[in-house]
Amino acid sequence: MHRSLFPARAGRALLRVLTSRGGIVRRFLGAFMLAAAVLTVAAAALTPALAGSAQAVSRPPPAGVFGIRLVDIPVNEADNPRAYRYIIDHLNPGTTIHRRVQVANLTTSAARVTLYPDAAIIRAGSFVGDAGQTRSYLTTWITLSRHSVSLAPHTRAMVTVTIQVPPTASPGNLYGVIWAQETNLGKTSKGVNVIETNRVGIRIYLNVGPGGPSPVNFDITSIRGTRSAHGQFMVVAQVNNTGGQAIDATGTLKLTNGPGGLSAGPYKEPSVTLAPGQSQPITVVLNKQMPQGSWRATIDETSGITQRSAGATIDFYPVRSKRLYLILAVVLIVLLLLAAALAVWLIRRNRRSSPGSGHLDDVMPPRPPVRSLGLAPPR
């Protein structure tokens, strides 16, 4: 009997701890309700903030429409499509070149366009030209025959760009841009005066050094299939510039040997600009209705006259819907609440059925009287 009393006494003590004012069950329920309230308030506060940020990025469309294009190209770059759009050349120290550019007013009103050279860098797969007439080594070598042109409607003007490389120039790759810029005074929808600046430019890729130009080379690696956050199939690949000059790579993606022998594409890939030693992923987003399974992906990339291809077997697997995860989360929360409610009900039921006030002394049986044996003293 004494062995069965100890578990009962310990269990009663545990029940009092669980059902007390600071008990585990009460703390669990309080923490759960507090977390639910915090999440509800955060969601309510986040929704208008996102809506406000979406409205803040809207801007009025540009007022002027004009353009600039390259007229002269090097004879040795006649087969290079990039040379028709950008100033691309290899120059030895002490060399001077001249390139003409044409500025066109494409509107029905007069326009005044300013021109100036600016610094540029290649970053995160993009050619980025500065917009504040930032000086660099290359801009100090550049002069323009005209710094502004006044154009009547639908007229054009020629401007000569001169690049003079100093005899002491160090070997390397330099990047810049020739900006054509128009500034207008406009008004917002609320009548506030704003200055609108519109600019277009011509990139400059200059490879400086003795001898011939540095080699152009790149490769394509790590082709894989995946899904976007919205469930769309995507093909991702890595483009690596392994040569000595910058590249502007563009290309297409083809999918063959799909489920049931299906083929898809070609899909146009986003262009990527890389300096020597740089690497950048390219992503092609496909349709959500693409059949799931194994495909053969082939990527063809071109930069100027340099072409590269790569292929790999990719797999598109189904993913579980977010709605399924939400349902599972709700079911789990309901089960936890039911378990907590059942525990509270059992505890209260046990307390009602227990004798006395629940103290340990109340449930202990009376001890039997202790009898002492009287012994006569020895004689």
Backbone hydrogen bonds in HBPLUS format (Angstrom, degrees):
<---DONOR---> <-ACCEPTOR-->    atom                        ^
c    i                          cat <-CA-CA->   ^        H-A-AA   ^      H-
h    n   atom  resd res      DA  || num        DHA   H-A  angle D-A-AA Bond
n    s   type  num  typ     dist DA aas  dist angle  dist       angle   num
A0009-ARG N   A0005-LEU O   2.98 MM   4  6.15 157.6  2.03 152.3 158.6     1
A0010-ALA N   A0006-PHE O   2.91 MM   4  6.14 163.0  1.94 155.9 160.7     2
A0011-GLY N   A0007-PRO O   2.82 MM   4  5.93 156.4  1.88 148.1 154.9     3
A0012-ARG N   A0008-ALA O   3.01 MM   4  6.20 154.9  2.08 145.4 151.4     4
A0013-ALA N   A0009-ARG O   3.14 MM   4  6.40 154.3  2.21 143.6 150.2     5
A0014-LEU N   A0010-ALA O   3.02 MM   4  6.32 153.5  2.09 146.9 154.0     6
A0015-LEU N   A0011-GLY O   2.96 MM   4  6.23 152.5  2.04 147.8 155.1     7
A0016-ARG N   A0012-ARG O   3.09 MM   4  6.39 155.6  2.16 147.0 152.6     8
A0017-VAL N   A0013-ALA O   3.15 MM   4  6.48 149.9  2.25 143.9 151.6     9
A0018-LEU N   A0014-LEU O   3.01 MM   4  6.29 159.5  2.05 151.7 156.7    10
A0019-THR N   A0015-LEU O   3.06 MM   4  6.20 158.0  2.11 151.4 156.6    11
A0023-GLY N   A0020-SER O   3.06 MM   3  4.83 160.5  2.10 111.6 110.4    12
A0027-ARG N   A0023-GLY O   2.97 MM   4  6.15 157.2  2.02 146.2 153.3    13
A0028-PHE N   A0024-ILE O   2.85 MM   4  6.05 156.6  1.90 151.2 157.9    14
A0029-LEU N   A0025-VAL O   2.98 MM   4  6.24 167.7  2.00 155.3 157.6    15
A0030-GLY N   A0026-ARG O   2.92 MM   4  6.08 159.8  1.96 148.2 154.3    16
A0031-ALA N   A0027-ARG O   2.89 MM   4  6.04 162.3  1.92 151.0 155.3    17
A0032-PHE N   A0028-PHE O   2.96 MM   4  6.15 157.8  2.01 149.5 155.8    18
A0033-MET N   A0029-LEU O   3.04 MM   4  6.23 165.1  2.06 150.9 154.2    19
A0034-LEU N   A0030-GLY O   3.03 MM   4  6.19 154.1  2.10 145.1 152.4    20
A0035-ALA N   A0031-ALA O   2.99 MM   4  6.19 160.0  2.03 149.4 154.0    21
A0036-ALA N   A0032-PHE O   3.04 MM   4  6.27 160.9  2.07 150.8 155.9    22
A0037-ALA N   A0033-MET O   3.06 MM   4  6.25 154.6  2.12 143.5 150.0    23
A0038-VAL N   A0034-LEU O   2.99 MM   4  6.26 159.0  2.03 150.3 155.8    24
A0039-LEU N   A0035-ALA O   3.02 MM   4  6.23 164.7  2.04 153.6 156.9    25
A0040-THR N   A0036-ALA O   3.06 MM   4  6.23 155.1  2.12 144.8 151.6    26
A0041-VAL N   A0037-ALA O   3.04 MM   4  6.28 162.1  2.07 151.9 156.0    27
A0042-ALA N   A0038-VAL O   2.95 MM   4  6.14 159.4  1.99 150.5 156.6    28
A0043-ALA N   A0039-LEU O   2.98 MM   4  6.13 159.5  2.02 147.6 152.6    29
A0044-ALA N   A0040-THR O   3.07 MM   4  6.28 157.3  2.13 145.5 151.8    30
A0045-ALA N   A0041-VAL O   2.98 MM   4  6.20 147.3  2.09 144.8 153.7    31
A0046-LEU N   A0042-ALA O   2.90 MM   4  6.03 145.6  2.02 146.2 155.5    32
A0047-THR N   A0043-ALA O   3.25 MM   4  6.33 154.0  2.32 147.9 151.7    33
A0050-LEU N   A0046-LEU O   2.97 MM   4  6.21 157.8  2.02 158.6 162.9    34
A0051-ALA N   A0047-THR O   3.15 MM   4  6.38 160.7  2.19 148.7 154.3    35
A0052-GLY N   A0048-PRO O   2.86 MM   4  6.01 152.6  1.93 143.3 150.6    36
A0053-SER N   A0049-ALA O   2.98 MM   4  6.24 154.7  2.04 146.3 152.5    37
A0054-ALA N   A0050-LEU O   3.04 MM   4  6.27 151.5  2.12 147.4 154.6    38
A0055-GLN N   A0051-ALA O   3.17 MM   4  6.43 145.8  2.29 142.2 150.9    39
A0056-ALA N   A0052-GLY O   3.04 MM   4  6.22 136.2  2.24 140.8 153.0    40
A0058-SER N   A0055-GLN O   3.46 MM   3  5.85 163.4  2.49 108.2 112.9    41
A0106-LEU N   A0065-VAL O   3.13 MM  41  5.60 148.1  2.24 140.0 146.7    42
A0067-GLY N   A0104-ALA O   2.98 MM  37  5.22 154.8  2.05 143.7 150.2    43
A0104-ALA N   A0067-GLY O   2.89 MM  37  5.22 164.4  1.91 143.8 147.9    44
A0069-ARG N   A0102-GLN O   2.99 MM  33  5.40 149.2  2.09 142.9 152.8    45
A0102-GLN N   A0069-ARG O   2.87 MM  33  5.40 162.0  1.90 156.0 162.0    46
A0071-VAL N   A0100-ARG O   2.91 MM  29  5.46 165.6  1.93 157.1 153.8    47
A0077-GLU N   A0074-PRO O   3.14 MM   3  5.27 156.1  2.20 102.8 110.1    48
A0078-ALA N   A0075-VAL O   3.28 MM   3  5.35 155.2  2.35 115.7 113.3    49
A0080-ASN N   A0077-GLU O   3.04 MM   3  5.18 160.9  2.08 109.8 115.7    50
A0083-ALA N   A0080-ASN O   3.06 MM   3  5.51 138.8  2.23 111.8 122.2    51
A0084-TYR N   A0081-PRO O   3.25 MM   3  5.61 155.5  2.32 107.3 114.1    52
A0085-ARG N   A0082-ARG O   3.10 MM   3  5.47 156.6  2.16 110.0 117.3    53
A0086-TYR N   A0082-ARG O   2.95 MM   4  6.03 162.0  1.98 163.0 168.7    54
A0087-ILE N   A0203-ARG O   2.93 MM 116  6.22 166.7  1.95 163.6 159.5    55
A0205-TYR N   A0087-ILE O   2.81 MM 118  6.12 163.5  1.84 156.5 161.8    56
A0089-ASP N   A0205-TYR O   3.22 MM 116  6.75 153.1  2.30 164.3 171.4    57
A0207-ASN N   A0089-ASP O   2.98 MM 118  6.28 170.7  1.99 158.4 161.2    58
A0091-LEU N   A0207-ASN O   2.89 MM 116  6.30 147.8  2.00 147.0 157.5    59
A0209-GLY N   A0091-LEU O   3.16 MM 118  6.54 152.9  2.23 146.4 152.2    60
A0095-THR N   A0092-ASN O   3.15 MM   3  5.72 138.7  2.33 148.8 146.7    61
A0094-GLY N   A0165-VAL O   2.99 MM  71  5.12 130.1  2.24 108.7 123.5    62
A0165-VAL N   A0095-THR O   2.81 MM  70  5.36 166.5  1.83 170.8 166.3    63
A0097-ILE N   A0163-ILE O   2.92 MM  66  5.39 158.3  1.97 149.8 155.9    64
A0163-ILE N   A0097-ILE O   2.99 MM  66  5.39 162.7  2.02 148.8 154.4    65
A0099-ARG N   A0161-VAL O   2.79 MM  62  5.08 160.2  1.83 149.7 156.6    66
A0161-VAL N   A0099-ARG O   2.65 MM  62  5.08 171.9  1.65 155.8 158.6    67
A0101-VAL N   A0159-VAL O   2.83 MM  58  5.39 165.8  1.85 160.8 165.5    68
A0159-VAL N   A0101-VAL O   2.92 MM  58  5.39 157.7  1.97 160.3 165.3    69
A0103-VAL N   A0157-ALA O   2.87 MM  54  5.33 165.3  1.89 160.5 163.9    70
A0157-ALA N   A0103-VAL O   2.88 MM  54  5.33 145.7  2.00 147.4 158.2    71
A0105-ASN N   A0155-THR O   2.90 MM  50  5.55 170.5  1.91 172.1 175.3    72
A0111-ALA N   A0151-LEU O   2.86 MM  40  5.25 160.0  1.90 153.1 159.6    73
A0151-LEU N   A0111-ALA O   2.73 MM  40  5.25 169.7  1.74 168.4 170.4    74
A0113-VAL N   A0149-VAL O   2.85 MM  36  5.35 160.2  1.89 164.6 163.6    75
A0149-VAL N   A0113-VAL O   2.76 MM  36  5.35 153.7  1.83 153.2 162.3    76
A0114-THR N   A0181-GLN O   2.85 MM  67  5.20 163.0  1.88 157.0 155.9    77
A0181-GLN N   A0114-THR O   2.79 MM  67  5.20 165.2  1.81 154.9 160.1    78
A0115-LEU N   A0147-HIS O   2.83 MM  32  4.92 164.6  1.85 125.0 127.7    79
A0116-TYR N   A0179-TRP O   3.18 MM  63  5.53 147.8  2.28 141.4 149.6    80
A0179-TRP N   A0116-TYR O   2.93 MM  63  5.53 158.5  1.97 168.2 161.6    81
A0118-ASP N   A0177-VAL O   2.86 MM  59  5.32 144.7  1.98 156.8 164.7    82
A0177-VAL N   A0118-ASP O   3.01 MM  59  5.32 145.0  2.14 148.3 150.3    83
A0119-ALA N   A0134-THR O   3.22 MM  15  5.51 130.0  2.49 133.1 145.4    84
A0130-ASP N   A0119-ALA O   2.94 MM  11  5.71 169.9  1.95 151.7 155.1    85
A0121-ILE N   A0128-VAL O   2.91 MM   7  5.40 158.4  1.96 149.2 154.2    86
A0128-VAL N   A0121-ILE O   2.81 MM   7  5.40 170.7  1.82 172.9 174.4    87
A0123-ARG N   A0126-SER O   2.89 MM   3  5.42 152.7  1.97 160.2 162.1    88
A0126-SER N   A0123-ARG O   3.00 MM   3  5.42 153.1  2.08 113.9 122.1    89
A0273-THR N   A0125-GLY O   2.92 MM 148  4.79 174.3  1.93 116.2 118.0    90
A0140-THR N   A0136-SER O   3.27 MM   4  6.52 146.4  2.39 147.8 155.2    91
A0141-TRP N   A0138-LEU O   2.93 MM   3  5.27 150.7  2.02 109.0 118.5    92
A0142-ILE N   A0139-THR O   3.26 MM   3  5.18 158.0  2.31 100.2 106.8    93
A0164-GLN N   A0141-TRP O   3.01 MM  23  5.17 165.5  2.03 141.1 144.2    94
A0143-THR N   A0162-THR O   2.97 MM  19  5.28 152.8  2.05 146.8 155.0    95
A0162-THR N   A0143-THR O   2.93 MM  19  5.28 174.9  1.93 163.9 164.7    96
A0145-SER N   A0160-THR O   2.99 MM  15  5.26 149.4  2.09 148.0 155.8    97
A0169-ALA N   A0166-PRO O   3.16 MM   3  5.35 163.2  2.19 116.7 116.3    98
A0172-GLY N   A0208-VAL O   2.87 MM  36  5.32 155.0  1.93 142.7 143.7    99
A0208-VAL N   A0172-GLY O   2.81 MM  36  5.32 167.2  1.83 173.1 169.6   100
A0174-LEU N   A0206-LEU O   2.83 MM  32  5.14 163.3  1.86 152.4 158.2   101
A0206-LEU N   A0174-LEU O   2.94 MM  32  5.14 172.5  1.94 164.5 162.7   102
A0176-GLY N   A0204-ILE O   3.12 MM  28  4.87 150.7  2.21 131.2 136.2   103
A0204-ILE N   A0176-GLY O   2.81 MM  28  4.87 140.2  1.97 146.0 136.1   104
A0178-ILE N   A0202-ILE O   3.00 MM  24  5.25 155.7  2.06 142.7 149.9   105
A0202-ILE N   A0178-ILE O   3.08 MM  24  5.25 144.9  2.20 131.1 141.2   106
A0180-ALA N   A0200-VAL O   2.78 MM  20  5.45 160.5  1.82 171.2 178.0   107
A0200-VAL N   A0180-ALA O   3.02 MM  20  5.45 154.4  2.08 151.4 158.3   108
A0182-GLU N   A0198-ASN O   2.85 MM  16  5.37 162.6  1.88 160.5 166.5   109
A0198-ASN N   A0182-GLU O   2.94 MM  16  5.37 170.1  1.95 162.8 164.6   110
A0184-ASN N   A0196-GLU O   2.85 MM  12  5.19 164.9  1.88 153.6 158.6   111
A0196-GLU N   A0184-ASN O   2.79 MM  12  5.19 158.4  1.83 156.9 161.8   112
A0186-GLY N   A0194-VAL O   2.76 MM   8  5.24 164.2  1.79 163.5 166.4   113
A0194-VAL N   A0186-GLY O   2.77 MM   8  5.24 166.1  1.79 141.3 143.5   114
A0188-THR N   A0192-VAL O   2.95 MM   4  5.31 149.7  2.05 138.5 147.0   115
A0191-GLY N   A0188-THR O   3.03 MM   3  5.22 164.6  2.05 112.1 114.6   116
A0244-GLY N   A0215-PRO O   2.69 MM  29  5.29 165.6  1.71 153.0 158.2   117
A0242-THR N   A0217-ASN O   3.08 MM  25  5.39 129.2  2.35 115.7 127.5   118
A0243-GLY N   A0217-ASN O   2.95 MM  26  4.23 115.1  2.39 143.9 126.0   119
A0219-ASP N   A0240-ASN O   2.98 MM  21  5.43 150.8  2.06 146.7 156.0   120
A0240-ASN N   A0219-ASP O   2.97 MM  21  5.43 169.0  1.98 156.3 159.3   121
A0221-THR N   A0238-GLN O   2.81 MM  17  5.09 163.0  1.84 150.1 155.8   122
A0238-GLN N   A0221-THR O   2.76 MM  17  5.09 169.6  1.77 163.6 160.7   123
A0224-ARG N   A0236-VAL O   2.94 MM  12  5.49 151.3  2.03 153.2 162.5   124
A0236-VAL N   A0224-ARG O   2.94 MM  12  5.49 161.9  1.97 159.8 165.0   125
A0226-THR N   A0234-MET O   2.85 MM   8  5.21 159.8  1.89 150.7 154.4   126
A0234-MET N   A0226-THR O   2.78 MM   8  5.21 154.7  1.84 145.8 142.8   127
A0228-SER N   A0232-GLN O   2.73 MM   4  5.14 149.8  1.82 143.1 153.6   128
A0231-GLY N   A0228-SER O   3.01 MM   3  5.15 162.9  2.04 110.5 112.8   129
A0286-LEU N   A0233-PHE O   2.77 MM  53  5.23 171.5  1.77 158.9 159.3   130
A0235-VAL N   A0284-VAL O   2.98 MM  49  5.26 156.6  2.03 145.5 152.8   131
A0284-VAL N   A0235-VAL O   2.94 MM  49  5.26 160.3  1.98 150.1 156.6   132
A0237-ALA N   A0282-ILE O   3.03 MM  45  5.45 158.6  2.07 153.4 160.2   133
A0282-ILE N   A0237-ALA O   2.77 MM  45  5.45 158.1  1.82 157.3 164.1   134
A0239-VAL N   A0280-GLN O   2.99 MM  41  5.50 176.4  1.99 144.8 146.0   135
A0280-GLN N   A0239-VAL O   2.99 MM  41  5.50 156.1  2.05 151.0 158.5   136
A0241-ASN N   A0278-GLN O   2.96 MM  37  5.62 176.1  1.97 177.5 178.8   137
A0277-GLY N   A0241-ASN O   3.06 MM  36  5.40 149.6  2.15 137.4 144.2   138
A0247-ILE N   A0274-LEU O   2.95 MM  27  5.45 154.4  2.01 150.2 158.2   139
A0274-LEU N   A0247-ILE O   3.04 MM  27  5.45 152.2  2.12 143.5 152.2   140
A0249-ALA N   A0272-VAL O   2.83 MM  23  5.34 146.6  1.95 171.3 161.3   141
A0272-VAL N   A0249-ALA O   2.96 MM  23  5.34 152.6  2.04 147.7 156.5   142
A0250-THR N   A0302-THR O   3.02 MM  52  5.49 156.2  2.08 143.1 148.1   143
A0302-THR N   A0250-THR O   2.75 MM  52  5.49 155.8  1.81 155.3 162.4   144
A0269-GLU N   A0251-GLY O   2.93 MM  18  5.46 169.0  1.95 147.5 143.8   145
A0252-THR N   A0300-ASP O   2.99 MM  48  5.52 140.3  2.15 145.0 156.5   146
A0300-ASP N   A0252-THR O   3.07 MM  48  5.52 163.4  2.10 156.8 162.2   147
A0253-LEU N   A0267-TYR O   2.79 MM  14  4.99 148.5  1.88 139.8 150.6   148
A0267-TYR N   A0253-LEU O   2.76 MM  14  4.99 156.0  1.82 142.8 150.7   149
A0254-LYS N   A0298-THR O   2.92 MM  44  5.21 158.3  1.97 150.2 157.4   150
A0298-THR N   A0254-LYS O   2.89 MM  44  5.21 159.5  1.93 154.5 160.0   151
A0255-LEU N   A0264-ALA O   2.86 MM   9  4.95 171.7  1.86 159.5 156.7   152
A0264-ALA N   A0255-LEU O   2.75 MM   9  4.95 158.9  1.79 144.5 147.1   153
A0256-THR N   A0296-ARG O   2.88 MM  40  5.03 160.5  1.91 142.7 149.1   154
A0296-ARG N   A0256-THR O   2.71 MM  40  5.03 159.3  1.75 162.0 160.7   155
A0258-GLY N   A0262-LEU O   2.88 MM   4  4.64 164.3  1.90 149.8 146.1   156
A0261-GLY N   A0258-GLY O   2.89 MM   3  5.06 141.3  2.04 143.4 135.2   157
A0278-GLN N   A0275-ALA O   3.02 MM   3  5.55 163.1  2.05 143.0 143.4   158
A0290-MET N   A0287-ASN O   3.25 MM   3  5.66 153.6  2.32 116.3 116.0   159
A0293-GLY N   A0316-PHE O   2.84 MM  23  5.09 141.5  1.98 131.3 143.7   160
A0316-PHE N   A0293-GLY O   2.81 MM  23  5.09 163.1  1.84 142.8 147.7   161
A0295-TRP N   A0314-ILE O   2.87 MM  19  5.41 161.5  1.90 156.7 160.1   162
A0314-ILE N   A0295-TRP O   2.89 MM  19  5.41 152.8  1.97 148.1 156.5   163
A0297-ALA N   A0312-ALA O   2.83 MM  15  5.45 163.3  1.86 171.2 167.0   164
A0312-ALA N   A0297-ALA O   2.93 MM  15  5.45 148.2  2.04 148.9 158.9   165
A0299-ILE N   A0310-ALA O   2.80 MM  11  5.41 171.0  1.81 170.4 172.6   166
A0310-ALA N   A0299-ILE O   2.98 MM  11  5.41 147.0  2.09 148.3 157.9   167
A0301-GLU N   A0308-ARG O   2.79 MM   7  5.29 174.4  1.79 167.2 169.2   168
A0308-ARG N   A0301-GLU O   2.84 MM   7  5.29 162.1  1.88 156.3 160.2   169
A0303-SER N   A0306-THR O   2.84 MM   3  5.28 163.5  1.87 157.7 163.4   170
A0306-THR N   A0303-SER O   3.04 MM   3  5.28 163.2  2.07 129.6 129.9   171
A0324-LEU N   A0321-SER O   3.07 MM   3  5.32 128.6  2.35 100.9 113.0   172
A0325-TYR N   A0321-SER O   3.40 MM   4  6.89 155.1  2.47 145.6 151.0   173
A0326-LEU N   A0322-LYS O   2.95 MM   4  6.23 152.7  2.02 147.1 155.1   174
A0327-ILE N   A0323-ARG O   2.92 MM   4  6.17 155.4  1.98 147.5 153.7   175
A0328-LEU N   A0324-LEU O   2.95 MM   4  6.22 162.1  1.99 151.7 156.4   176
A0329-ALA N   A0325-TYR O   2.96 MM   4  6.15 152.6  2.03 144.3 151.7   177
A0330-VAL N   A0326-LEU O   2.98 MM   4  6.25 159.0  2.02 149.6 154.7   178
A0331-VAL N   A0327-ILE O   2.91 MM   4  6.16 162.9  1.94 153.7 158.4   179
A0332-LEU N   A0328-LEU O   2.95 MM   4  6.13 157.4  2.00 145.6 151.8   180
A0333-ILE N   A0329-ALA O   3.00 MM   4  6.27 158.0  2.05 148.7 154.3   181
A0334-VAL N   A0330-VAL O   2.96 MM   4  6.21 160.3  2.00 151.9 157.2   182
A0335-LEU N   A0331-VAL O   2.93 MM   4  6.17 158.6  1.98 150.2 156.0   183
A0336-LEU N   A0332-LEU O   2.97 MM   4  6.21 156.4  2.02 147.5 153.9   184
A0337-LEU N   A0333-ILE O   2.94 MM   4  6.23 158.3  1.99 150.1 155.8   185
A0338-LEU N   A0334-VAL O   2.88 MM   4  6.14 158.8  1.93 151.1 157.0   186
A0339-ALA N   A0335-LEU O   2.86 MM   4  6.06 157.5  1.91 148.1 154.6   187
A0340-ALA N   A0336-LEU O   2.92 MM   4  6.14 157.5  1.97 147.4 153.5   188
A0341-ALA N   A0337-LEU O   2.87 MM   4  6.09 160.1  1.90 149.0 154.7   189
A0342-LEU N   A0338-LEU O   2.83 MM   4  6.00 156.8  1.88 148.6 155.1   190
A0343-ALA N   A0339-ALA O   2.93 MM   4  6.14 154.6  2.00 145.4 152.2   191
A0344-VAL N   A0340-ALA O   3.02 MM   4  6.31 159.7  2.07 149.8 154.6   192
A0345-TRP N   A0341-ALA O   2.94 MM   4  6.18 157.4  1.99 147.3 153.8   193
A0346-LEU N   A0342-LEU O   2.95 MM   4  6.14 162.8  1.98 152.5 156.3   194
A0347-ILE N   A0343-ALA O   3.01 MM   4  6.16 156.5  2.06 146.5 153.1   195
A0348-ARG N   A0344-VAL O   2.98 MM   4  6.22 164.6  2.01 151.6 155.1   196
A0349-ARG N   A0345-TRP O   2.94 MM   4  6.06 157.8  1.99 147.9 154.6   197
A0350-ASN N   A0346-LEU O   2.90 MM   4  6.01 154.5  1.96 145.0 151.8   198
A0351-ARG N   A0347-ILE O   2.99 MM   4  6.23 149.3  2.09 143.7 152.3   199
A0352-ARG N   A0348-ARG O   3.01 MM   4  6.27 155.1  2.07 147.4 153.4   200
A0353-SER N   A0349-ARG O   3.15 MM   4  6.34 148.5  2.26 142.8 150.6   201
A0354-SER N   A0350-ASN O   3.13 MM   4  6.19 121.7  2.49 137.9 150.8   202
A0354-SER N   A0351-ARG O   3.36 MM   3  5.27 147.4  2.48  95.6 104.6   203
A0362-ASP N   A0359-HIS O   3.10 MM   3  5.45 139.4  2.27 104.6 115.3   204
A0363-VAL N   A0360-LEU O   3.32 MM   3  5.68 142.9  2.47 104.9 113.6   205
